[in-house]
Amino acid sequence: MSHNFWLDDDDDDDDDDDDDGGGGGSSDGGEFPNNITVHKKEQSFIPMPKSNSLRSKFCLYVGGGAAGTVLANQSGDEAQDDPTHDIPWNAPSAQMTTADWMYYTEPQKHACFGMNEQRQYMPRGRGLGGSTLVNGMLYVRGNKYDFDSWADNGCKGWSYNEVFPYFLKSEGTRIDRYKNSEFHSTKGEMAISDGSISDVTTSYLKAWEQLGLKTGDYNGDGGTQQSIGRTQAIIGNSIRWHTARAFLWPILNRPNLHVAANSHATKIIIHNKKAVGVDFIRNGRKITVKAKKEIILSAGAIGTPHLLLLSGIGPKTHLEEMKIPVIADLPVGENVQDHTMFFVKADINDSISVTTDKVNNWWTWIQYQVFGTGYLSTSAAVESVGFVCTDPNDQAPSYHCPDVELIFFSSLAEHGEAYSHFNYKKEVEKEVFKNIHNVNNMPEGFTIALETTHPRSKGTIRLKTTDPFDYPLIDIKYFEDPYDVQPIVRGTDTNIKSI
């Protein structure tokens, strides 16, 4: 569910012909102002109206995350930006805070055996900037063949060649080796920096070259993702460059843009099979906003289906079970996919990785505060990203190849509280993570995380209740299709060879 709304004026100020479309409010409701007052650069609010219905000729964007902020920028919070979380190294600690919805899956039948109640914690950003407030800041565009498959299945305009110009338009790389690349741009709003700092990353990339694999730009190669390379991180001026900072803050003074933070969308208003407005709760009041042009729903992978289901758009049988009038019988909440992750860790003898002692000292703090450099300015030890095709029967670039993503951490990434929120059982956290080294400080070493790119298991999102403030039921169904184990086994074998 979104807590932010973007409202875009059109050029016509005459609203006499507005269709009240079942919005349920009076026609003389409060109007949005012609300009906005910026109290802080993080936020801009719609004043409370005199009535509960707002009428205007706006495009209405529901969602203040990675997609919604870009849309607001191109059109013409309850969680404030935390300076501590702006420090790139502190990325893991941004989760399980007021900037996070803190979802959990339903108990998993075939996975999560080391987690409490076999539930997987699922962080989702809550505030202006969405999940770019809490993610690992990796800039990974996606695979050409995914985009092309969407276009082939009817999503006109979504082929890789059609979306690639928009990647360039938004990217502002600050990485010297990519400034003249045909696959990158220096002119966009989204700052991209090199996230690597340690010598162990150099050794890791050399190991992959010795295995005959390509290293370099994983966002290059025409989008086929055939390389393993140093991290391209969403960091600018040594801070997290979330999408609100990139796309929203610079345009807050636009007279045709109004932002309602601290707002919880509860229902899309449908009139004669057409979406005409949105109900939301703000400061304890129900408010209706109507859209003359269009409504763009960009409330995230969980919030979007949740709001559609509440509005009567979804599987007929489920909506009837919840006693919600069926507006459209559509497979909303079906085909939910999430990649699984498997870790391989290795101790090393040389002092070339990132350790607790190297990070938690006065010189590291001075480096960051005075010069904007050092460990704190990097992406939390995530120093390399790449893709590998492990299936011996499918080695050519295709929809199914590569089948695993590899994320290299220049640390053992297991000590301290930063990763304790992953819902591990206490005995698992103690025996698997803490007792291996039996020390309080992180020793020298590295971690390789392996993720599947095309899981065959498909889950669902369903309503728990009809209360829009109740979280939905999220059942990912990890490993329901046994095939999903195979790329993990093959990828782990490849990781061990690299070590």
C-alpha positions in Angstrom: 0.0 0.0 0.0 1.3 3.4 -0.8 1.7 6.2 1.8 2.4 8.8 -0.9 0.4 10.4 -3.7 1.5 12.4 -6.6 -1.1 14.7 -8.2 -0.4 16.3 -11.6 -2.4 19.3 -12.8 -3.3 19.4 -16.5 -3.3 22.7 -18.3 -7.1 23.2 -18.2 -8.3 24.9 -15.1 -12.0 24.5 -15.9 -13.5 21.5 -14.1 -17.2 22.1 -14.7 -17.3 18.9 -16.8 -15.8 16.7 -14.2 -17.4 13.3 -13.8 -18.0 12.6 -10.2 -17.9 8.9 -11.1 -19.1 7.4 -7.9 -16.6 9.2 -5.7 -19.2 9.8 -3.1 -18.1 13.4 -2.2 -19.6 16.8 -2.7 -18.6 18.8 -5.8 -17.6 21.8 -3.8 -14.7 20.0 -2.0 -11.4 21.7 -1.2 -9.1 22.3 -4.0 -5.4 21.7 -4.2 -3.3 24.8 -4.0 -1.6 26.4 -7.0 1.8 26.0 -5.3 3.2 24.1 -2.5 5.2 25.0 0.6 8.3 22.9 1.2 8.7 22.5 5.0 11.8 20.3 4.4 13.3 19.1 1.2 12.1 15.6 2.2 8.4 16.4 2.1 5.6 18.4 0.6 2.0 18.0 1.8 -1.5 18.7 0.6 -3.3 20.9 3.1 -6.4 19.3 4.7 -9.4 20.1 2.6 -12.6 21.6 3.9 -14.6 18.6 2.8 -13.6 15.0 2.3 -13.8 15.1 -1.5 -11.1 16.7 -3.7 -12.0 17.3 -7.3 -9.5 18.4 -9.9 -8.0 17.5 -13.3 -5.1 15.6 -12.2 -3.1 12.5 -13.1 -3.0 10.5 -9.9 0.0 8.4 -9.0 -0.5 6.0 -6.1 3.0 5.1 -4.8 6.0 7.0 -3.7 8.7 4.4 -4.4 11.2 3.7 -7.2 8.5 3.9 -9.9 6.3 6.6 -8.5 9.0 9.1 -7.9 10.3 8.7 -11.5 6.7 9.2 -12.8 6.3 12.3 -10.8 9.5 13.7 -12.2 8.6 12.9 -15.8 5.1 14.4 -15.4 5.8 17.7 -15.1 6.1 10.3 4.9 5.6 9.1 7.2 9.2 7.9 7.3 11.6 10.8 7.1 14.9 10.4 5.5 17.3 9.2 8.3 20.8 10.6 8.0 22.2 7.5 9.6 20.7 5.3 6.9 22.0 7.7 4.3 25.5 6.4 5.1 25.9 3.7 2.5 27.7 1.3 4.9 24.6 1.3 7.1 22.3 -0.1 4.4 21.3 -3.3 6.4 20.3 -1.3 9.5 17.8 0.7 7.4 15.6 -2.4 7.5 13.3 -3.2 10.4 12.8 0.6 11.0 9.9 3.0 10.3 11.1 3.1 6.7 10.2 -0.6 6.3 6.8 -2.3 6.0 8.4 -5.4 7.6 6.4 -8.0 5.8 6.7 -11.7 6.6 5.6 -14.6 4.4 3.2 -17.3 5.4 5.0 -20.4 6.8 6.8 -22.2 4.0 6.3 -25.9 3.4 9.6 -26.5 1.5 11.9 -23.8 2.8 12.8 -21.5 5.7 13.4 -24.4 8.1 16.0 -22.3 10.0 13.6 -19.4 10.6 11.0 -18.8 13.2 7.7 -20.4 12.2 9.3 -21.0 8.8 8.5 -17.5 7.8 10.7 -15.4 5.5 11.2 -11.7 6.4 10.5 -9.5 3.4 11.6 -5.8 3.7 9.8 -3.3 1.6 10.5 0.4 1.7 7.9 2.6 3.4 8.2 6.3 2.5 9.3 8.7 -0.2 11.8 6.6 -2.2 10.1 3.2 -1.5 12.5 0.3 -1.3 15.4 2.4 -2.5 15.3 3.6 1.2 16.2 0.2 2.5 17.8 -1.9 -0.3 21.4 -2.8 -0.9 21.8 0.1 -3.5 22.9 -2.2 -6.3 22.3 -0.8 -9.8 21.3 -3.8 -11.9 19.0 -3.1 -14.8 17.6 -6.5 -15.7 18.1 -8.9 -18.5 17.3 -8.2 -22.1 15.4 -11.4 -22.6 13.0 -10.7 -19.7 12.1 -7.4 -21.3 11.7 -9.0 -24.7 9.5 -11.7 -23.4 7.2 -9.2 -21.9 6.9 -7.4 -25.2 6.3 -10.8 -27.0 3.5 -11.5 -24.6 1.7 -8.3 -25.3 3.3 -5.6 -23.2 3.8 -3.1 -26.1 6.8 -0.8 -25.6 8.6 -3.0 -23.1 11.2 -4.7 -25.2 14.8 -4.1 -24.2 15.6 -1.8 -27.1 12.5 0.3 -26.2 13.3 0.7 -22.5 17.1 1.0 -22.9 17.0 4.8 -23.8 15.1 5.4 -20.5 17.9 3.7 -18.5 20.4 6.1 -20.2 18.1 9.0 -19.5 17.9 8.4 -15.8 21.5 7.3 -15.2 24.2 9.7 -14.0 27.2 7.4 -13.7 30.2 8.8 -11.8 32.4 5.7 -12.6 35.2 6.8 -14.8 35.6 3.6 -16.7 31.9 3.8 -17.9 31.6 7.5 -18.6 32.3 7.0 -22.3 30.5 3.7 -22.6 27.6 3.3 -25.1 25.7 1.4 -22.3 25.9 4.3 -19.8 25.2 8.0 -19.4 26.5 10.8 -17.2 23.5 13.1 -17.6 20.7 11.5 -15.6 19.4 12.1 -12.1 20.3 8.7 -10.6 23.8 8.9 -9.3 25.8 5.7 -9.8 29.2 5.1 -8.1 31.8 2.4 -7.8 30.9 0.4 -4.7 34.2 -1.5 -4.4 37.1 -0.7 -2.1 39.0 -3.8 -0.9 41.8 -5.8 -2.5 40.0 -9.1 -2.0 37.6 -8.1 -4.8 40.5 -7.9 -7.3 41.5 -11.4 -6.3 37.9 -12.6 -6.7 37.6 -11.2 -10.2 40.9 -12.8 -11.2 39.6 -16.1 -10.0 36.6 -15.9 -12.4 38.9 -15.0 -15.3 41.0 -18.1 -14.5 37.8 -20.2 -14.8 37.3 -18.7 -18.3 34.4 -16.4 -17.4 34.0 -12.9 -18.5 34.5 -10.0 -16.1 33.5 -6.4 -16.7 30.3 -4.4 -17.0 27.3 -6.5 -16.0 25.0 -3.7 -17.3 26.7 -3.8 -20.7 26.8 -6.5 -23.3 23.5 -5.3 -24.8 21.6 -6.3 -21.7 22.5 -10.0 -21.9 24.2 -10.0 -18.5 27.2 -12.1 -19.4 29.8 -10.6 -17.0 30.9 -10.4 -13.4 32.1 -7.0 -12.4 32.7 -4.4 -9.7 29.5 -3.1 -8.1 27.7 -0.2 -9.6 26.0 1.4 -6.6 23.2 3.9 -6.2 25.4 6.3 -4.3 26.1 9.9 -4.9 28.2 12.4 -2.9 29.0 9.5 -0.6 25.3 9.0 0.5 22.4 6.7 -0.5 20.9 8.2 -3.7 17.4 7.0 -3.3 14.8 7.8 -5.9 13.2 10.6 -3.9 16.5 12.3 -3.7 17.2 11.8 -7.4 13.8 12.5 -9.0 11.4 14.1 -6.4 13.3 16.6 -4.3 14.6 18.6 -7.3 11.1 19.2 -8.5 9.1 19.8 -5.3 8.5 23.4 -6.2 6.7 22.6 -9.5 3.3 24.3 -9.3 1.6 21.3 -10.9 2.9 18.7 -8.5 1.4 18.0 -5.1 2.5 15.2 -2.7 0.4 13.8 0.1 2.6 11.9 2.5 1.4 10.1 5.6 -1.5 8.8 3.5 -2.8 5.2 3.3 -4.6 4.2 0.1 -7.6 2.1 0.9 -9.5 1.7 -2.4 -9.6 2.5 -6.1 -12.9 4.0 -7.0 -14.3 2.2 -10.1 -17.2 3.7 -12.1 -18.5 1.9 -15.2 -15.4 -0.2 -15.4 -13.2 2.9 -15.3 -10.9 3.9 -12.4 -11.9 7.5 -11.5 -10.4 8.1 -8.1 -8.8 6.8 -4.9 -9.9 6.7 -1.3 -7.2 7.2 1.3 -6.8 7.8 5.0 -4.8 10.8 6.2 -4.5 12.1 9.8 -7.5 9.9 10.7 -9.8 11.2 7.9 -11.0 9.5 4.8 -10.4 11.6 1.7 -11.3 10.9 -1.9 -9.2 12.2 -4.7 -10.5 12.0 -8.3 -8.5 11.8 -11.4 -9.7 13.3 -14.7 -6.9 11.9 -16.9 -5.6 8.6 -15.4 -4.5 6.8 -12.3 -1.1 5.1 -12.2 -0.9 2.5 -9.5 2.8 2.0 -8.5 2.5 0.8 -5.0 5.1 -2.0 -5.3 5.0 -5.8 -5.8 3.0 -6.3 -2.6 1.1 -3.0 -2.2 -0.3 -3.0 -5.7 -2.1 -6.3 -5.7 -3.2 -5.7 -2.2 -5.0 -2.5 -3.2 -6.4 -4.0 -6.4 -7.9 -6.9 -4.4 -9.5 -4.5 -1.9 -11.0 -2.6 -4.8 -12.7 -5.7 -6.3 -10.2 -6.5 -9.0 -8.8 -10.1 -8.6 -9.8 -13.8 -8.7 -13.5 -14.1 -8.4 -13.5 -17.0 -5.9 -11.2 -15.2 -3.5 -13.2 -11.9 -3.7 -16.4 -13.7 -3.1 -14.9 -15.4 -0.1 -14.0 -12.0 1.3 -17.5 -10.7 0.4 -16.0 -8.0 -1.9 -18.1 -7.1 -4.9 -16.3 -8.4 -8.0 -15.5 -5.6 -10.5 -13.1 -7.7 -12.6 -12.2 -11.3 -12.4 -8.5 -11.2 -13.1 -5.5 -13.2 -11.8 -4.3 -10.4 -9.4 -1.9 -11.8 -6.8 -1.0 -14.8 -8.9 2.4 -15.7 -10.3 4.4 -14.3 -7.4 8.1 -15.1 -7.8 10.9 -14.4 -5.5 14.5 -15.5 -5.8 16.1 -17.7 -3.1 19.6 -16.9 -1.7 22.4 -19.3 -0.7 25.6 -18.2 0.9 29.2 -19.5 0.6 31.7 -18.1 3.0 35.5 -18.4 3.2 38.1 -17.3 5.7 41.3 -15.9 4.4 44.7 -15.3 5.9 45.7 -12.0 4.2 44.5 -8.7 5.5 42.7 -7.7 2.3 39.0 -7.9 3.2 36.7 -5.7 5.3 36.5 -6.5 9.0 34.9 -5.0 12.1 38.1 -3.5 13.3 38.7 -1.7 10.0 35.2 -0.2 9.9 34.7 0.7 13.6 37.6 3.1 14.2 38.1 6.9 14.4 40.1 7.1 11.2 37.3 5.5 9.1 34.8 7.9 10.6 37.1 10.9 9.8 37.6 9.7 6.3 33.9 9.6 5.7 32.9 12.8 7.6 35.7 15.0 6.2 36.5 13.5 2.8 33.4 11.3 1.9 35.7 8.3 1.4 36.6 5.1 3.0 34.5 2.0 4.0 31.5 4.0 5.1 31.1 5.5 1.6 30.7 2.0 0.0 27.8 -0.3 -0.4 28.1 -2.3 2.8 30.9 -4.6 1.5 28.8 -5.6 -1.6 31.7 -5.1 -4.0 30.9 -7.3 -7.0 27.8 -8.5 -9.0 27.6 -10.9 -11.8 25.6 -13.5 -13.7 26.5 -17.1 -14.7 24.7 -19.7 -16.7 25.1 -23.0 -14.8 22.9 -25.2 -17.0 25.1 -27.3 -19.3 22.3 -27.7 -21.7 21.6 -23.9 -22.1 24.8 -22.0 -22.4 23.8 -19.4 -25.0 22.3 -16.1 -23.8 18.5 -16.6 -23.6 15.5 -16.1 -21.3 16.8 -19.0 -19.0 20.5 -18.1 -19.2 22.1 -16.8 -17.0 20.2 -18.7 -14.3 22.0 -17.4 -11.2 23.2 -14.1 -9.9 26.3 -13.9 -7.8 26.8 -11.1 -5.2 30.2 -10.8 -3.7 30.7 -9.4 -0.1 34.2 -8.4 0.8 33.5 -9.5 4.4 32.0 -12.5 6.2 28.9 -10.4 6.9 27.7 -12.5 9.8 28.5 -10.6 12.9 26.7 -7.8 14.8 23.0 -6.9 14.8 22.8 -5.7 11.1 21.7 -9.1 9.9 19.9 -10.4 13.0 16.5 -9.3 11.7 16.3 -12.1 9.1 14.1 -14.1 11.4 16.6 -16.9 12.1 15.9 -19.2 14.9 18.2 -18.3 17.9 19.9 -21.7 17.8 20.6 -21.3 14.0 21.9 -17.8 14.5 24.2 -19.0 17.3 25.5 -22.2 15.8 25.7 -21.3 12.1 26.8 -17.7 12.3 28.3 -16.8 15.7 30.0 -20.0 16.9 31.9 -20.7 13.7 34.6 -18.2 14.7 33.7 -17.8 18.3 34.8 -14.1 18.2 33.0 -10.9 18.6 34.8 -9.1 15.8 34.4 -10.1 12.2 37.7 -11.8 11.0 39.2 -11.6 7.5 37.1 -13.4 4.8 34.5 -13.0 2.2 31.0 -14.2 1.3 29.4 -15.1 -2.1 25.6 -14.9 -2.2 23.9 -16.9 -4.9 20.4 -16.1 -6.2 18.3 -17.8 -8.7 17.1 -15.6 -11.6 14.1 -17.5 -12.9 12.4 -19.5 -10.2 9.7 -21.8 -11.4 7.8 -21.9 -8.1 4.9 -19.5 -8.2 3.2 -18.0 -5.1 0.2 -15.9 -4.3 -0.8 -12.7 -2.5 -4.3 -12.8 -0.9 -6.3 -10.7 1.5 -6.2 -11.7 5.1 -9.2 -9.4 5.9 -11.0 -6.6 4.1 -9.3 -4.0 6.5 -6.8 -2.1 4.3 -4.5 -1.7 7.3 -4.2 -5.5 7.8 -1.2 -6.9 5.9 -2.0 -9.4 3.1 -1.2 -13.1 3.1 2.1 -13.5 1.2 2.8 -17.1 0.3 5.9 -17.3 -1.9 5.9 -21.2 -2.1 9.7 -21.4 -2.2 10.8 -24.7 -3.8 7.3 -25.9 -4.5 8.8 -26.7 -8.0 11.8 -29.0 -7.2 13.6 -27.7 -10.2 14.5 -24.5 -8.3 17.1 -26.5 -6.3 19.1 -27.4 -9.3 20.6 -24.0 -10.2 21.5 -23.5 -6.5 23.4 -26.8 -6.4 25.2 -26.0 -9.8 25.9 -22.4 -8.8 27.3 -23.4 -5.4 29.6 -25.8 -7.1 30.8 -23.0 -9.4 31.3 -20.7 -6.3 33.5 -23.4 -4.7 35.6 -23.7 -7.8 36.2 -19.9 -7.7 37.3 -20.1 -4.1 
